[in-house]
Amino acid sequence: MDQANIFIVDDDRSLCRALARLVSSAGWNVETFADPLEFLQRERSGGRECLVLDVSMPKMGGVELRRQLRSERRGLPTIFITAFPIRDLEKLREADDVIDILYKPFDADSLLKAISRALSD
């Protein structure tokens, strides 16, 4: 695997830790954020990056975070994760930077394949 940076933003800290272990075991660099506002304050390092983003979080939801990043011209290939089927979320599949929408619980292979697709663009 290449040394791409994978950012995981989810308010569930235990899920963040589990996903970070999975993604780093596949050879990618991982940073986790339990607060979307912390992620927004992070400096971009450039290079190959991918965002794994929970849809539903207290301070700012994943769709809103993605919208903010795009308005700042800091869009990233994004994989949404969610525990709830959200009808309007499916419309996002048509966006160029939305790689996949995974519904919890999802299997490890689905996430790793989605990240590989995100980094191959």
C-alpha positions in Angstrom: 0.0 0.0 0.0 1.1 3.6 -0.5 1.5 6.1 2.3 -1.8 7.9 1.7 -3.5 9.7 4.6 -6.9 8.4 5.7 -8.9 10.7 8.0 -11.7 9.1 10.1 -14.2 11.5 11.6 -16.8 9.9 13.9 -18.0 10.9 17.4 -17.9 7.3 18.5 -14.3 7.1 19.8 -14.3 3.3 20.1 -15.3 3.0 16.4 -12.6 5.5 15.5 -10.0 3.3 17.3 -11.2 0.1 15.6 -11.3 1.7 12.2 -7.9 3.2 12.7 -6.4 -0.2 13.6 -8.0 -1.7 10.5 -6.9 1.0 8.1 -3.3 1.2 9.5 -3.0 -2.6 9.3 -3.6 -2.2 5.6 -0.6 0.1 5.4 -2.2 3.6 5.3 -1.5 6.5 7.6 -4.5 7.3 9.8 -5.7 10.2 11.8 -9.0 10.1 13.8 -11.2 13.0 14.9 -14.1 12.7 17.3 -15.1 16.3 16.5 -15.7 17.5 12.9 -14.6 21.0 14.0 -11.2 19.7 15.0 -10.8 18.2 11.5 -11.7 21.5 9.9 -8.9 23.2 11.8 -6.4 20.7 10.7 -3.8 21.9 8.1 -3.9 20.0 4.8 -0.7 18.1 4.1 -1.5 17.5 0.5 -0.8 14.2 -1.2 -3.2 11.3 -1.5 -6.0 11.6 1.1 -9.3 10.1 1.8 -12.0 11.0 4.3 -14.2 8.4 6.2 -17.0 10.4 7.6 -19.9 9.6 9.9 -23.1 11.2 8.8 -24.7 11.9 12.2 -22.6 13.8 14.8 -23.6 16.3 17.5 -21.9 19.5 16.5 -21.8 19.2 12.8 -23.0 16.3 10.6 -20.9 14.7 8.0 -22.9 16.1 5.1 -22.4 19.6 6.5 -18.7 19.0 7.0 -18.3 17.9 3.4 -20.2 20.9 2.2 -17.9 23.2 4.3 -14.8 21.5 2.9 -16.0 21.9 -0.6 -16.9 25.6 -0.1 -13.3 26.1 1.1 -12.0 24.2 -2.0 -10.6 21.5 0.3 -12.8 18.6 -0.9 -11.6 15.1 -0.4 -12.7 11.7 -1.7 -15.3 10.8 0.9 -16.7 7.6 2.2 -19.8 8.2 4.3 -20.6 5.8 7.2 -24.0 5.8 8.9 -26.1 3.6 11.1 -29.4 5.0 9.7 -30.7 4.8 6.1 -31.1 8.4 5.0 -33.0 8.9 1.8 -31.3 12.2 0.8 -27.9 10.7 1.4 -28.3 8.4 -1.5 -28.3 11.4 -3.8 -24.7 12.0 -2.8 -23.6 8.9 -4.6 -23.7 11.0 -7.8 -21.1 13.5 -6.5 -17.6 13.0 -7.9 -16.0 13.0 -4.5 -18.4 10.6 -2.8 -16.9 7.2 -3.2 -19.3 5.1 -1.2 -21.9 5.1 1.6 -21.5 2.2 4.0 -24.2 1.3 6.5 -23.2 0.2 10.0 -22.4 -2.5 10.7 -20.3 -2.9 7.5 -17.5 -5.4 7.0 -13.9 -4.5 7.0 -13.4 -5.6 3.4 -16.0 -3.1 2.2 -14.3 -0.2 3.9 -10.8 -1.2 2.6 -12.1 -1.6 -1.0 -13.8 1.8 -0.8 -10.6 3.4 0.4 -8.7 1.8 -2.4 -11.2 3.1 -4.9 -10.9 6.6 -3.4 -7.1 6.6 -3.7 -7.1 5.2 -7.2 -8.8 8.3 -8.7 
